[in-house]
Amino acid sequence: MSHNVLLVEDDNAIAMVIRAALEDEGLSVDTCDTVACRDESLAERQYSVMLTDVMLLDGDGIETLGAVRDNYPDMPVIILSAQNTLDTAVRATERGAFEYFPKPFDLDELVRATLQAVQSRSASAGEDGETVEGLPLIGRSQPMQEVFRMITRVLHNDLTVLVLGESGTGKELVAEAIHQLGNRKGGPFVAVNTAAIPRELIESELFGHEKGAFTGATTRSIGKFEQASGGTLFLDEIGDMPAEAQTRLLRALQSGRIRRVGGNDEIAVDVRIISATNRDLQPMIARGDFREDLYYRLNVVPIKLPPLRERPDDITPLARHFLVRAASEGLPKRTLGADAARLLEKQYWRGNVRELQNLIFRAALLAREDVIDADTVRSLLDSGQAGTDASEARDIGEQVAQWLAAQDIADGELYHTALAELERPIFAHALSRTSGNQLKAAQMLGINRNTLRKRLSELDIDPEAFARG
Ligand SMILES: Nc1ncnc2c1ncn2[C@@H]1O[C@H](COP(=O)(O)OP(=O)(O)OP(=O)(O)O)[C@@H](O)[C@H]1O
């Protein structure tokens, strides 16, 4: 049976391309360029799916979507948008859109989503949600648009989310956005940075303790789990969690109940867990430093934040955003010169958005004129004052030297021991990228497969531990 698709798009060129691609898949496509035409077509014919642009000649395709949903609750709607803000993505899904595609989009992916929508015609009827504005999550680039799409998918459920990405890429901000825009916005958002708490105090910090549970526990204390009840608990730097705390956390996630340190009662807790890490957990699992079962519990929906250098399109909008913030915090009002913007876009940004933010605040403070020029940016970059954390800025050679200085390796073994230490993360990286496929890992590494197999066995690395994405 042939399915009808309604394509509402006022850019003729885009409409033609999409139409041709969908017709190639055997779908029958009607096109419209206005809200009025859309409504007429919907009244005349039954459609399996509608694809619609947001800004149409006579109105907003999202704002008017509520009525469409009421009249045709079973018809999936796919939104195509050139206004690539998180706000648009959220508005779209709150109005019940089946999928959201920021422009420019990947045509194959759009076709795939359309076919999928045709098959699952039972998309649930959406309700009119409120519009959330002013979210400070900037991300015009394609990779960030993908992040926005993932965010919209977890707003109206309590799925456990694991936010991955280098330091300073905005992991905490994403967690906050999910909380603020989602079902739990009325509840508390409680953030815990596992790396910042002394190891021996982590369990009591998370789960609380009873009076007298340990020396110094002079009163009962309520932990972060209980504080976050009804809301979201954000566990940052999850890779730094000690083994005992991992076990306790796993138990809490499995049972929905916690026990305070030194306490006997099981207390039911209603929290959504969002965790984050800038470390690659796979090799930690392989080494036995992170529980695999906990990893699967936390990693129900992974959201990967790309490093800033992989999304240069975001750099200028971010810089402008930080200038506005700097001004609102009492720093002089500045604008960004085009030459300065170009220079910023070419940097490596090891410290990611945080490093850019620090540089912009300093530039706002130090610039001699209202417009920040390339010279000002260059001098801040040269002086290394952008604010990258010193531990992040250290290069790998320095890290190795520091590591060696702290070791006590027997004479005659230094070279092989140190080399093995370096090989471990290299092999783990290749194996985790190739899901444990030794042939592909060997190709990636550029070494012989037998050499790889031999070294893995010598280093006691189990490639099976990397099987699965
Ligand atoms: N997309 C973004 N739009 C606006 N501000 C951002 C964005 N991403 C990050 N920031 C800002 O950059 C800073 C660092 O972000 P955040 O603390 O969320 O990073 P993180 O990945 O959690 O870092 P870490 O791993 O070091 O904890 C914050 O001040 C945040 O507000």
PDBQT file of the ligand as one rigid body, heavy atoms in Angstrom, charges set to zero:
ROOT
HETATM    1  N1  LIG A 501      26.942  25.136  24.947  1.00  0.00    +0.000 N 
HETATM    2  C1  LIG A 501      27.206  26.038  25.905  1.00  0.00    +0.000 A 
HETATM    3  N2  LIG A 501      26.594  27.232  25.883  1.00  0.00    +0.000 NA
HETATM    4  C2  LIG A 501      26.864  28.140  26.834  1.00  0.00    +0.000 A 
HETATM    5  N3  LIG A 501      27.732  27.967  27.844  1.00  0.00    +0.000 NA
HETATM    6  C3  LIG A 501      28.385  26.802  27.899  1.00  0.00    +0.000 A 
HETATM    7  C4  LIG A 501      28.148  25.782  26.935  1.00  0.00    +0.000 A 
HETATM    8  N4  LIG A 501      28.918  24.730  27.232  1.00  0.00    +0.000 NA
HETATM    9  C5  LIG A 501      29.608  25.059  28.343  1.00  0.00    +0.000 A 
HETATM   10  N5  LIG A 501      29.293  26.297  28.757  1.00  0.00    +0.000 N 
HETATM   11  C6  LIG A 501      29.865  26.988  29.936  1.00  0.00    +0.000 C 
HETATM   12  O1  LIG A 501      31.213  26.540  30.058  1.00  0.00    +0.000 OA
HETATM   13  C7  LIG A 501      31.518  26.250  31.414  1.00  0.00    +0.000 C 
HETATM   14  C8  LIG A 501      31.895  24.795  31.557  1.00  0.00    +0.000 C 
HETATM   15  O2  LIG A 501      30.751  23.986  31.369  1.00  0.00    +0.000 OA
HETATM   16  P1  LIG A 501      30.387  22.757  32.329  1.00  0.00    +0.000 P 
HETATM   17  O3  LIG A 501      30.789  23.045  33.728  1.00  0.00    +0.000 OA
HETATM   18  O4  LIG A 501      28.994  22.358  32.067  1.00  0.00    +0.000 OA
HETATM   19  O5  LIG A 501      31.408  21.695  31.696  1.00  0.00    +0.000 OA
HETATM   20  P2  LIG A 501      31.701  20.207  32.133  1.00  0.00    +0.000 P 
HETATM   21  O6  LIG A 501      31.812  19.439  30.875  1.00  0.00    +0.000 OA
HETATM   22  O7  LIG A 501      30.683  19.766  33.146  1.00  0.00    +0.000 OA
HETATM   23  O8  LIG A 501      33.127  20.358  32.779  1.00  0.00    +0.000 OA
HETATM   24  P3  LIG A 501      33.894  19.358  33.800  1.00  0.00    +0.000 P 
HETATM   25  O9  LIG A 501      34.058  18.053  33.091  1.00  0.00    +0.000 OA
HETATM   26  O10 LIG A 501      35.188  20.070  34.002  1.00  0.00    +0.000 OA
HETATM   27  O11 LIG A 501      33.033  19.279  35.015  1.00  0.00    +0.000 OA
HETATM   28  C9  LIG A 501      30.296  26.619  32.230  1.00  0.00    +0.000 C 
HETATM   29  O12 LIG A 501      30.456  27.924  32.735  1.00  0.00    +0.000 OA
HETATM   30  C10 LIG A 501      29.160  26.586  31.233  1.00  0.00    +0.000 C 
HETATM   31  O13 LIG A 501      28.150  27.488  31.584  1.00  0.00    +0.000 OA
ENDROOT
TORSDOF 0
